Amino acid sequence: MRPGNLIGFTGWQKGLMDMKKIATILLAGALALGSTPSLAQPAPRSGGGTVPTSTAWWILACPGGVVTAAMVKNWKRHKELNAPEAWTCGLLYWWNEATGQYGPY
């Protein structure tokens, strides 16, 4: 193994890794710059049977809030969320923490 090479990699393997890094950077840049609004018209809405956007948001946001609040309460207080804190998607925990109901750490 020559000095300057990555651990155990030969010259062509190091070059291949560099090419992959460059390709990843170029692809990320193309995706970032290519995500501008297009001139295409939106698809016509079908009648009925659609789910409001807010429903999809709460399907993802509420469990995320519960998990985040549970992890923080376990880290700070070494306790689990109680039922009302979980029912409010973790917002009651943050309210109680901000108002000082739990007391100092």
C-alpha positions as CSV (number, residue, x, y, z in Angstrom):
1,M,0.0,0.0,0.0
2,R,1.4,3.3,-1.1
3,P,1.2,6.4,1.2
4,G,-1.5,8.8,0.1
5,N,-3.9,6.1,-1.0
6,L,-7.0,5.4,1.0
7,I,-6.9,2.4,3.2
8,G,-6.1,-0.6,0.9
9,F,-7.5,1.0,-2.2
10,T,-5.6,0.9,-5.5
11,G,-5.4,3.8,-7.9
12,W,-8.3,2.8,-10.1
13,Q,-10.6,2.2,-7.0
14,K,-9.8,5.6,-5.6
15,G,-10.5,7.2,-9.0
16,L,-13.8,5.3,-9.1
17,M,-14.8,6.6,-5.7
18,D,-13.9,10.1,-6.8
19,M,-16.1,9.8,-9.9
20,K,-19.0,8.6,-7.7
21,K,-18.6,11.6,-5.5
22,I,-18.6,14.0,-8.4
23,A,-21.6,12.2,-10.0
24,T,-23.5,12.5,-6.7
25,I,-22.7,16.2,-6.4
26,L,-23.8,16.8,-10.0
27,L,-27.0,14.9,-9.5
28,A,-27.8,16.7,-6.3
29,G,-27.2,20.0,-8.1
30,A,-29.3,19.1,-11.0
31,L,-32.2,18.0,-8.8
32,A,-31.9,21.2,-6.7
33,L,-31.9,23.5,-9.8
34,G,-34.3,21.4,-11.8
35,S,-37.1,21.5,-9.2
36,T,-38.5,24.8,-10.5
37,P,-42.2,25.0,-11.3
38,S,-43.1,23.6,-14.7
39,L,-45.4,25.1,-17.3
40,A,-47.6,22.0,-17.3
41,Q,-51.3,22.4,-16.3
42,P,-52.5,20.6,-13.2
43,A,-54.5,17.5,-13.7
44,P,-58.3,17.9,-13.5
45,R,-59.8,16.9,-10.2
46,S,-62.0,13.9,-10.2
47,G,-65.3,14.2,-8.5
48,G,-65.3,12.9,-4.9
49,G,-63.2,10.3,-3.2
50,T,-60.2,12.6,-2.6
51,V,-58.5,13.0,0.8
52,P,-57.8,16.6,1.9
53,T,-54.2,17.6,2.2
54,S,-54.6,18.3,5.9
55,T,-55.5,14.6,6.5
56,A,-52.2,13.5,5.1
57,W,-50.3,16.1,7.2
58,W,-51.9,14.9,10.5
59,I,-51.2,11.2,9.6
60,L,-47.5,12.1,9.5
61,A,-47.2,15.0,11.9
62,C,-49.1,13.6,14.9
63,P,-47.0,10.4,15.3
64,G,-43.9,12.4,14.7
65,G,-44.9,14.8,17.5
66,V,-45.6,12.0,19.9
67,V,-42.3,10.3,19.2
68,T,-40.3,13.5,19.5
69,A,-42.0,14.5,22.7
70,A,-41.6,11.0,24.2
71,M,-37.9,11.0,23.3
72,V,-37.3,14.5,24.8
73,K,-39.3,13.7,28.0
74,N,-37.3,10.4,28.5
75,W,-34.1,12.3,28.0
76,K,-34.9,15.2,30.3
77,R,-37.2,13.6,32.9
78,H,-36.5,9.9,32.6
79,K,-40.3,9.4,32.3
80,E,-42.8,8.3,29.7
81,L,-45.5,10.5,28.2
82,N,-48.8,10.1,29.9
83,A,-52.1,9.5,28.0
84,P,-53.2,13.2,27.6
85,E,-49.8,14.2,26.4
86,A,-49.9,11.5,23.7
87,W,-53.6,12.3,22.8
88,T,-52.6,15.9,22.0
89,C,-49.8,14.7,19.6
90,G,-47.2,15.7,22.2
91,L,-48.3,19.4,22.3
92,L,-49.4,19.1,26.0
93,Y,-45.9,17.9,27.0
94,W,-44.4,21.0,25.3
95,W,-46.9,23.3,27.0
96,N,-46.2,21.8,30.4
97,E,-42.5,22.0,29.9
98,A,-42.7,25.6,28.7
99,T,-44.9,26.7,31.6
100,G,-42.7,25.1,34.2
101,Q,-45.3,22.6,35.5
102,Y,-42.6,19.9,35.7
103,G,-40.2,22.1,37.7
104,P,-36.5,22.4,37.2
105,Y,-34.5,19.5,35.8
